[in-house]
């Protein structure tokens, strides 16, 4: 008889136990949902960062492939006519564009600016003249990325 009474006492949960379990589960669920919400809100950041890096890299490659010094000493006013690295100083594009000024599809919300500054390299007396190139890309979320490159006179 005692065994039968012990089995009956352990068959169910009391109302207080159910309420405590519901509170514990809802607190845990609220924590999990806040993490999911945060992750969802920031899930596009890596894509924006990757696109900004690709844009900055494309501009940097275009710039560093140009001559160090101006071959014709003209003042080029159009990016399509830029023929040396220093021509890019002060370039500012609203939206990523190719070297001919054509907008790159899907990248219109990025802004790009370029700064070219003379800088000498090497030990004093054996300095090599060079240029420091900064390409700044601002993505649609407002995050700024600066890619720095150097071009020596060789």
DAPE-V704863 format. One record per pair of residues at least 4 apart in sequence whose C-alpha atoms are under 7 Angstrom apart, sorted by the first residue. I is the first residue (numbers start at 1). GAP is how many residues later the second one is. D is the distance in whole Angstrom. If there is no record, write none. Layout:
<<I;GAP;D> <I;GAP;D>>
This chain:
<<1;4;6> <2;4;6> <3;4;6> <4;4;6> <5;4;6> <6;4;7> <7;4;6> <13;4;6> <13;5;7> <14;4;6> <15;4;6> <16;4;6> <17;4;6> <18;4;6> <19;4;6> <20;4;6> <21;4;6> <22;4;6> <23;4;6> <24;4;6> <25;4;6> <26;4;6> <27;4;6> <28;4;6> <29;4;6> <30;4;6> <31;4;6> <32;4;6> <33;4;6> <34;4;6> <35;4;6> <36;4;6> <37;4;6> <38;4;6> <39;4;6> <44;4;6> <45;4;6> <46;4;6> <47;4;6> <48;4;6> <48;91;6> <49;4;6> <50;4;6> <51;4;6> <52;4;6> <52;85;6> <52;87;6> <52;93;7> <53;4;6> <54;4;6> <55;4;6> <55;41;7> <56;4;6> <56;79;6> <56;81;6> <56;91;6> <57;4;6> <58;4;6> <59;4;6> <60;4;6> <60;75;7> <61;4;6> <62;4;7> <63;22;6> <64;21;7> <64;87;6> <66;17;6> <66;18;5> <66;19;6> <67;16;6> <67;17;5> <67;18;6> <68;16;6> <68;17;6> <68;85;6> <69;15;6> <70;13;7> <70;14;5> <76;5;6> <76;6;6> <76;11;7> <78;4;7> <79;20;6> <79;21;7> <80;19;6> <80;20;5> <82;5;6> <86;30;6> <88;26;6> <88;28;7> <89;25;6> <89;26;5> <89;27;5> <90;23;7> <90;24;6> <90;25;6> <91;22;5> <91;23;5> <92;20;6> <92;21;4> <92;22;7> <93;18;6> <93;19;5> <93;20;6> <94;16;7> <94;17;5> <94;18;6> <95;8;7> <95;12;6> <95;13;4> <95;14;5> <95;15;5> <95;16;5> <95;17;7> <96;7;6> <96;8;6> <96;11;6> <96;12;6> <96;14;6> <96;15;7> <96;16;7> <97;4;5> <97;5;5> <97;6;4> <97;7;5> <98;4;5> <98;5;7> <98;6;7> <109;30;7> <109;31;5> <110;27;7> <110;28;6> <110;29;5> <110;30;6> <111;26;6> <111;27;5> <111;28;7> <112;24;6> <112;25;5> <112;26;7> <113;22;6> <113;23;5> <113;24;7> <114;20;6> <114;21;5> <114;22;6> <115;18;6> <115;19;5> <115;20;7> <116;15;6> <116;16;6> <116;17;5> <116;18;6> <117;14;6> <117;15;5> <117;16;7> <118;12;6> <118;13;4> <118;14;6> <119;10;6> <119;11;5> <119;12;5> <119;13;6> <120;7;6> <120;8;6> <120;9;4> <120;10;5> <121;6;5> <121;7;5> <121;8;6> <121;9;7> <122;4;6> <122;5;5> <122;6;6> <123;4;6> <129;23;6> <129;24;6> <130;21;6> <130;22;4> <130;23;6> <131;19;6> <131;20;5> <131;21;6> <132;17;6> <132;18;5> <132;19;7> <133;15;6> <133;16;5> <133;17;6> <134;12;6> <134;13;6> <134;14;5> <134;15;6> <135;11;6> <135;12;5> <135;13;6> <136;8;7> <136;9;6> <136;10;4> <136;11;6> <137;7;6> <137;8;5> <137;9;6> <138;4;6> <138;5;6> <138;6;4> <138;7;6> <139;4;6> <139;5;7>>
